């Protein structure tokens, strides 16, 4: 896989392309076997899968890697990647997997056991980051090829493992700082948590926040509430849906029912 984490100009890190996929090939082969085993398939089917994947990429390239076909494809990849990551996060296996891909999380930052909601958050953020990496390098730059030995699904999960360290560390630092803030360990953290009033007109921000909070208080569906907060923060509909564990269409349906509820219609907690 032609990815590598390198330091950026701002001092952070992010997946960057390198010359060839050779350095990750053995790990991708192991990953392919594991994913086939989990899915109940057979290794003999791999050649046929890669041929089918090549046809998928050909069709996606014809539409410029955008549009409904591409969105459906990426939603499938992201949902699968999110599911696998959640499984590995729950068992703690994700840390060994990330280390095998050359992205080890420092031992003093490994939190086990960790709460289900925290695992879901990290898995969602990692999957979203992996989707950007996968599109940019595997698809647009052609880093994936059927002769490379890995299916598109394995390649995407590999991208998730490459992105996991950075997203986990971001979560860990936020979690650590919030715990310190709640414990009152550092007065400076309370100041750091205040919003930058220079970013927007403070009066407009207060009015907007009050309006949003007023609407959220009237909603009964917790997933709709969380998704709307994510949308307000700049996430796309598909990303918000993935984060709360729904399909895009299911989220749209729930939001529609929530609107009806606010207008005096049916309850927004009806089943999908």
N, C-alpha and C positions, 0 to 999 in steps of 0.2 A: 504494500500500500504506500503510495507516494505522499505520505504525510510526515511531518516532524514538528515538534514544539520548539520554537525558538523565541528568544527575547525580542520584544517589540521596542520601538523607540521610546515608548512611554514607561518602559520598565516592566510591563506585564508580559504574559506569555499567551500564545495561541497557536493552534495547529497551522503549520506552514508547509508548503510542498518541498520535497527533496527529489533527488534524481530518479530513483527507481523504487519498485516495491519489494526489492530483494530482502531488505532487512526485516520486513514483517511477514514474508511468505510462509515461514514455518509456523508462526502463530496463527496465521489465517487458515492454514491447512488443519491445524488442531481445532480451531474455532468452527470450521466447516463441519468437521466430524461431530463435534458436540451438538451443534444446532440441528444437524440431520437426526442425531439420536433423540434429542428432545422432541423433535417434530414427528418422530415415528417413521421417518423415511429410510431410504437405503442409499449407501454411498455410490452404488452402481448407477443411480439416477443423476449423479452430479453433472455428467457431460450433457445430458438432455436439458437439465436446468440451466446450465450456462448458455446453451444454444438458444433457449427460450428467452433468457435475459438479454442476449445480444439483439434479439428481435425487438424486445421492449425498448431498449436504448435507441435502436434505429428509428422506431416510431416516435419516441419522445424527441429525438433530435429533429425530426421533420416538422414538429410543431414548436421548435425553439425552446424546449424544456420549460414550457409554461402552458397555462390553460387547464381546462377540466381534466383531461387525461393525465397530465403531469401532477395535478393536485391530488387526484385519486391515488396515483402511484406513490407519491411521497407520504400521503396519510397512512397507507398500508405499511410502508417502511418504518415510519415513526412510531406507529402503534406497536409493531412487532419489537422494535428496538427498545421501546419503553417497557414492554412486558418482560423482555429478557433482563434488562437492567434491574428492574424491580426484584426479580427472582434472585439475581446475584447480590443485590444490596441486602436483601433479607438474610441471606446466608453468610454474608461477609466475603463471598468469593470474588466480588468485584474488585477488591483491593489487590488480590493476587493476579487477576486478569489484567488489570491496568499495569501492574509491575511487569508482567510478561511482555506487554507492548511498549515497554520503556518509559512508562509514565507513572512511576511509583508515588503514592501518597506518603508523606513523611509519617513514620510510625507514631510520633507524638500527636498527630492530627487524626488518627483513625479512631472513630467513635463507634464502638460496638458494645452492647446493642444500641441501636438508635430507633427513634419513633417511626411508625409507619408513615405518617404525614411528611416527616422530614425525608424519608427515603423516596417517597413519591415526588417531592419537590425537586430533589437532586436529579432523579431519573428524568423528570420532565425537562429541566433546564439543560441537562446533558444531551437529551435527544434533540432538542431544538438547535443547540449548537452544532451537533453532528449533522443535522439536515443541511445547514448552511455549508459546512465543510464538504459534505458528500456532493452537493450540487455543484459547488465551485470546482472541485478537483476531480471527483470520480466521473461526473457527467460532462460538464462544460470543457474541462481540460483533458478529458479522456483517460484519466488515471486507471479506470477500470477497463479490463479487456477480458473476454471469455477465456483466452488462452492463459490468463494469469492463475487460474486454478480455483478462484473463489467466486461464489455466486454474488449477485447484487446484495442479497440479504446479509450474507456474511461480511461483505465489504462495508455495509452500513453499520452493522454491529461493531465492526472493527473501528469505524469512525467514532462511534459512541465511546469505546474504550479510550481512544486517543483524546477525547474531549472531557472525559470524566474527571481527571485530576483537577483541571482548572475550575470546573463548575463545583466540584466538591469543596475545594479550598475556599471558594467564594462563600458557599453556604456555611462552612465551618466557622469562618471569621465573623459572619453576620450573627450566627448562633452564639458564638463565644461572647461577642460584644453585647448582644441583647441580654445574655445571662448576667454579665457583669453589671449592666445598667440596672437590671431588676434587683440585683443584690446591693446596689449602691456602692460598688467598689471604686468607681472612677467618676468624679464629677465632670471631667472633661468629656466623657462619652455622652453625657446628657446634652452638652452644648453641640457636640458633633451630630447628634440625632436631629437637631432642629433644622427645618427646611431652609434653603438659601432663599431669602426673601428678594434677592436681586433677580432671580430667575424669571419670575412673573410678577404682575401687579398683585401685591398682597391682598387688596380688597377683592379683586376678581377671584383670586384663589380661594378666599374664605367663602364667598358667595357660591362658587362652583362646588366646593366641598360640602357645604350645607345642603345644596340641592341633591347631590349624589347620595349623601348619607340619608336624606329624607326618603329617597326612592328605595335604597337598600333596606331600610328598616321595615318597609312595607312588603318586602319579598319574603316568601316562606321557604323557597328552595335554596339550600346552602350552596349548591353547585352553580346555580345561576348567579348568586351573589358574587362568588369567587371569580367566575368567568367575566362578569361585568367589570370587576375591579381590574382584572388583567387586561381587558380590552381598553379600559381607560388609561392603563399604564403603557399602552402602545403595542400590545400583543395582537397578532392576527387572530381571526375567529378560529382557524384550525389549531393554532398554538394554544389558545385558551381552552378549547375543547379537550385537547390532549392532556393538558395540565389537570383538569378536573375529572378525567376519566370517562369522557363521553365522545361519541363521534360528532363530527361537525353538524350533521343533520339533526342528531338528537339534541344538541345544544340549541340549534336554531328553533327546534320544536318547543323546547322548554322556555326559551326566551319569548316566543310567541304566546305561550300560555300565560307567562308572567305579565305580558302587556295586557292580555285579556282580563286577567285578575285585577290589575290596577284600574281597569276601566269598568270593573263590576262583573266580569265574566267568571269562568270556572277557576278552580284552585290551580296555582302554578306548581303544585306537588303531585299532580296526576301522573300516572305511569306513562312511559314513552310507548 
